[in-house]
Amino acid sequence: MEQKQNVYRTKFIGIFLLCFSIFSHPAFATKLSDMKAHEPTSRETWAEQWFYNVSDPSLGYFKISFQTYIAPSSPEGQEQAYIHLAFPSLNGETVKYDLFYDDLILQQPENPDEFYYEVPGILKADMETLVVTYPDFQFSMEWNGPHTHYWKGLNPGQTPFGIIPELPGVGGKWFLYTVGTPITYSFNNGEMGWSGVGHAQVDKGWFDKESSAGVMYTMGLTDHVYFMFTGAVLGDSSIEMWAGRYVSDNYDLIFYPAFKGLSVKREMNACEGTLSLEMNKIGKKLIMNASADIETFYPVNFPSVIIFGGEQHYMKSMKAKVDFDVYSFGKLKESISVPQALLEFSGPFACDDVVNPS
């Protein structure tokens, strides 16, 4: 069995390298302009998601995600709105809201080709601002500095996984609009209010079927480092691939898509809330250790279970601690500890006690 898996992996890598030059062409790639809403490719099941992870290092994180979706029960296959709001309060508990609406506006008359999302009276987002007016979660932000896009060069909106989303049987598209951007923000929970400066990471995905058999994901933002690392099992295979970006005051490292067992070493235990990762590129090695108290994770089953009817349950924590060591030609050059970050597991990587509590 192991020999067959090795043969399959070797063949897959060969196909990956052969196809890279074809599917990296701009005609196939995700782009920054893909922030705008897309025409659904299915009127039976569909999800298009925008994720805003916002950090004020002196206060904590705000997670604001919103999406369009079409479920089997959606009337006449029309898009509906789902909004997820989360904030770890000062007493340590994560306050979260899951909101569903039928009214949805995806095009601004003045700029029909630009990104726009609005649930009247609740949330409005465009290329410059995000405003949430839910009574218990009133939030607004706008950019306050240059974007750090994931890729440099001609197409900064290319997905971190390169050609993988274009391969048969994988499906789904996803990219980072920004790994980190300075922002100004204000927040009010109906009782207290805060305002100040911080950082935001924004990513976007759209698909009409479940696109992975399992995902591990972590990201964080401080005044001194932006990062995002993610690994996924491709389609219905057993092949695990990783990619990520690490931007500190001294280093800017892009780790190209790589296979576990080759230039990637990974250990994890979701039931203990831990993920360890080693990624390598020429002359550089990054070691990451992430951990979160299991009590800080909460389950998420939308859209993977509710829309697509699958078993891709998610568990997420906004209370992870992440430590980094960066080596250059074998010598330790930088160690950074991030006191609060996001950590997620899904599918077979998730802990059953969290995603299926008794």
C-alpha positions in Angstrom: 0.0 0.0 0.0 2.8 2.4 1.0 4.6 1.7 -2.3 1.4 2.5 -4.3 1.0 5.7 -2.4 4.6 6.7 -3.2 4.0 5.9 -6.9 0.8 8.0 -6.8 2.6 10.9 -5.1 5.5 10.8 -7.6 3.0 10.8 -10.5 1.1 13.7 -9.0 4.3 15.8 -8.5 5.1 15.1 -12.1 1.7 16.4 -13.2 2.0 19.3 -10.9 5.3 20.4 -12.4 4.1 19.8 -16.0 1.0 21.8 -15.5 2.5 24.7 -13.6 3.4 26.7 -16.6 0.0 26.2 -18.2 -2.3 27.0 -15.2 -0.1 29.8 -13.8 -1.2 31.8 -16.9 -3.3 34.8 -15.9 -6.3 33.4 -17.8 -6.6 30.6 -15.1 -5.3 32.4 -12.0 -7.2 34.2 -9.3 -6.6 37.9 -9.3 -7.2 40.8 -6.9 -10.2 41.8 -9.0 -11.8 38.5 -7.9 -12.7 40.3 -4.6 -16.0 41.2 -6.4 -18.9 38.7 -6.4 -19.1 36.0 -9.0 -21.9 34.5 -10.9 -22.7 31.2 -9.2 -21.6 28.2 -11.2 -24.5 26.2 -9.6 -28.0 27.2 -8.6 -28.2 24.2 -6.3 -25.2 24.6 -4.0 -22.9 27.6 -3.8 -20.8 29.6 -1.4 -18.8 32.8 -1.9 -17.0 34.0 1.2 -15.1 37.1 2.3 -13.0 36.8 5.5 -11.7 39.9 7.4 -9.5 39.0 10.4 -8.6 42.2 12.3 -6.1 42.6 15.1 -5.5 45.3 17.6 -2.5 43.9 19.4 -3.5 45.8 22.6 -7.1 44.5 22.6 -7.5 41.3 20.5 -9.1 40.1 17.3 -12.3 40.7 15.4 -13.4 38.1 12.9 -15.9 39.3 10.4 -16.9 37.0 7.6 -19.8 37.3 5.2 -20.9 35.3 2.2 -23.5 34.6 -0.4 -24.8 31.1 -0.4 -27.3 28.9 -2.3 -28.5 25.8 -0.4 -30.8 23.0 -1.6 -33.5 24.8 0.4 -32.9 28.3 -1.1 -36.0 29.6 -2.9 -35.6 29.4 -6.6 -31.9 29.0 -6.4 -31.4 32.6 -5.3 -28.4 33.8 -3.3 -28.9 34.5 0.4 -26.6 36.1 3.0 -24.8 34.6 5.9 -22.7 36.7 8.3 -20.4 35.5 11.1 -19.1 37.9 13.7 -16.7 37.0 16.5 -14.7 38.8 19.2 -12.8 37.4 22.2 -14.1 39.6 25.0 -11.9 41.0 27.7 -13.1 38.4 30.1 -11.7 35.7 27.8 -14.9 34.4 26.3 -15.4 34.5 22.5 -18.7 36.3 21.7 -20.0 35.3 18.3 -23.1 35.8 16.1 -24.3 33.8 13.1 -26.8 35.8 11.1 -28.9 34.9 8.0 -30.7 37.3 5.7 -32.5 37.2 2.4 -31.9 40.8 1.3 -28.6 41.1 -0.4 -27.0 43.7 -2.7 -23.8 42.7 -4.6 -23.4 45.6 -7.1 -23.0 49.3 -6.5 -24.7 51.4 -9.2 -21.8 53.9 -9.3 -19.1 51.2 -9.6 -20.7 48.0 -11.0 -17.3 46.4 -11.7 -16.0 46.9 -8.2 -16.3 44.7 -5.1 -19.5 45.5 -3.1 -21.5 43.6 -0.5 -24.4 44.9 1.4 -27.1 43.5 3.7 -29.2 46.6 4.2 -29.0 47.9 7.8 -26.5 45.3 8.9 -23.3 45.2 6.9 -21.7 47.1 4.0 -18.3 46.4 2.4 -16.4 47.8 -0.6 -12.8 48.1 -1.7 -12.0 50.8 0.9 -14.2 50.2 4.0 -16.1 47.7 6.1 -19.0 48.7 8.3 -21.1 46.5 10.5 -24.2 47.9 12.2 -25.6 44.9 14.0 -26.8 46.2 17.4 -24.4 44.1 19.6 -21.5 44.3 17.2 -21.0 47.7 15.6 -17.7 47.8 13.8 -16.1 50.0 11.1 -12.6 50.0 9.5 -10.7 51.6 6.7 -7.3 51.1 5.3 -4.5 53.2 6.8 -1.4 52.1 4.9 -0.2 50.0 2.0 -1.4 46.4 1.4 1.0 43.5 1.7 -0.4 41.3 -1.0 0.5 37.6 -0.9 2.6 37.5 -4.1 4.9 40.1 -5.5 5.1 40.7 -9.3 2.5 40.8 -12.0 -0.3 38.9 -10.2 -0.4 39.6 -6.5 -3.8 37.9 -6.2 -2.7 34.5 -7.3 -3.8 31.8 -4.8 -1.0 30.6 -2.4 -1.5 27.1 -3.8 -0.7 28.0 -7.4 -2.3 25.7 -9.9 -3.9 23.3 -7.4 -7.4 24.7 -7.5 -7.4 24.3 -11.3 -6.7 20.6 -11.2 -9.5 18.1 -12.0 -11.3 16.9 -8.9 -10.1 19.7 -6.6 -12.4 22.6 -7.3 -12.9 25.8 -5.4 -10.9 29.0 -5.6 -9.3 31.0 -2.8 -6.7 33.8 -2.4 -5.5 36.4 0.0 -6.3 40.0 -0.9 -3.9 41.1 1.7 -1.6 39.3 4.2 -1.7 42.4 6.3 -2.6 46.1 6.0 -2.6 48.8 8.7 -6.1 50.1 9.5 -8.1 52.5 11.7 -11.2 51.0 13.3 -14.0 51.5 15.9 -16.0 49.0 17.7 -19.0 49.0 20.1 -20.7 46.0 21.6 -23.7 48.0 22.9 -22.1 48.5 26.3 -18.6 49.6 25.7 -16.7 51.1 22.7 -13.1 51.1 21.5 -11.3 52.8 18.6 -7.7 52.8 17.4 -5.3 51.4 14.9 -4.6 47.8 14.0 -4.0 45.4 11.1 -6.3 43.4 8.8 -5.8 40.2 6.8 -8.4 39.6 4.1 -9.0 36.4 2.1 -11.7 35.3 -0.3 -13.0 32.0 -1.6 -15.8 30.7 -3.8 -16.9 27.2 -4.8 -19.9 25.0 -5.6 -18.7 21.9 -3.9 -16.4 20.9 -1.0 -12.9 21.5 -2.3 -10.7 19.7 0.2 -10.7 16.6 2.3 -9.2 18.5 5.2 -7.5 21.8 6.1 -5.2 23.2 8.8 -4.8 27.0 9.0 -3.2 29.6 11.1 -2.7 33.4 10.8 -1.7 36.3 12.9 -1.1 40.0 12.9 1.0 42.1 15.2 3.0 45.4 14.9 6.1 43.3 14.0 4.9 40.3 12.0 2.2 39.2 9.5 1.8 35.5 8.7 -0.5 32.9 7.2 0.2 29.2 6.8 -2.2 26.6 5.5 -2.1 23.0 4.6 -4.8 20.9 2.8 -5.4 17.4 1.5 -6.0 17.7 -2.2 -9.4 16.6 -3.4 -10.0 12.9 -2.5 -6.3 12.1 -2.5 -4.0 11.5 0.5 -1.6 14.2 -0.7 -1.0 17.0 1.7 0.3 20.4 0.5 1.4 23.5 2.4 2.0 27.1 1.6 2.5 30.3 3.6 3.9 33.8 4.0 5.9 35.3 6.9 6.6 39.0 6.9 8.5 40.5 9.9 10.6 43.6 10.3 13.7 41.6 9.1 12.4 38.9 6.9 9.9 38.5 4.1 9.5 34.8 3.2 7.1 33.3 0.7 6.9 29.5 0.9 5.9 28.1 -2.4 3.4 25.2 -2.5 5.2 22.1 -1.1 4.4 18.6 -0.1 4.4 17.2 3.3 7.3 14.7 3.6 9.5 16.6 1.1 10.3 20.2 2.2 7.6 20.3 4.8 7.4 18.6 8.2 4.2 18.7 10.1 2.9 17.4 13.5 -0.6 18.2 14.9 -3.1 17.1 17.5 -6.3 19.0 17.3 -7.7 17.5 20.5 -4.7 19.1 22.3 -4.9 22.2 20.1 -1.4 22.0 18.7 0.2 22.4 15.3 4.0 22.2 14.6 5.4 23.0 11.2 8.8 23.2 9.5 9.0 24.7 6.1 12.2 25.1 4.0 13.4 27.0 1.0 16.9 27.7 -0.3 19.0 29.0 2.5 16.0 29.4 4.9 14.1 27.3 7.4 11.1 28.3 9.4 9.9 26.4 12.4 6.4 27.3 13.8 4.7 26.0 17.0 1.1 26.9 17.5 -1.1 26.0 20.4 -4.5 26.9 21.9 -6.4 25.7 24.9 -9.0 23.2 23.6 -11.7 25.1 25.5 -11.1 28.1 23.2 -12.2 26.3 20.0 -15.7 26.4 18.7 -17.3 24.3 15.9 -18.4 25.7 12.5 -20.4 23.6 10.0 -21.5 26.3 7.6 -21.2 26.0 4.6 -19.5 22.7 4.4 -22.1 20.6 6.2 -25.3 22.7 5.9 -24.9 23.5 2.2 -22.8 20.8 0.8 -24.0 18.0 3.0 -20.4 16.8 3.7 -18.5 15.8 6.8 -16.1 18.8 6.6 -16.6 20.1 10.1 -14.4 23.0 11.2 -13.1 24.0 14.6 -11.6 27.4 15.2 -9.8 29.3 18.0 -8.9 33.0 18.1 -6.7 32.4 21.2 -3.7 30.5 19.8 -0.1 31.3 20.8 2.4 31.0 18.0 6.2 30.8 18.2 8.5 31.2 15.2 12.2 30.5 14.7 13.8 31.6 11.5 17.1 30.1 10.3 19.4 31.3 7.6 21.9 28.8 6.3 21.6 26.8 9.5 21.9 29.6 12.0 19.1 30.9 14.1 18.5 34.5 13.1 15.1 35.4 14.5 12.6 34.2 17.2 9.2 35.8 17.5 6.3 34.9 19.8 2.8 35.9 18.8 0.6 36.0 21.9 -2.7 35.7 20.1 -3.5 34.3 16.7 -6.1 32.1 14.8 -5.8 28.4 14.5 -8.2 26.1 12.6 -8.6 22.4 11.8 -11.2 20.7 9.6 -12.3 17.4 8.2 -10.2 14.4 9.4 -7.8 16.9 11.2 -10.5 18.2 13.5 -11.2 16.9 17.0 -14.4 14.9 17.1 -15.1 16.1 20.7 -15.2 19.7 19.5 -17.0 19.4 16.2 -19.5 16.7 17.4 -20.0 17.6 21.1 -22.2 15.1 23.0 
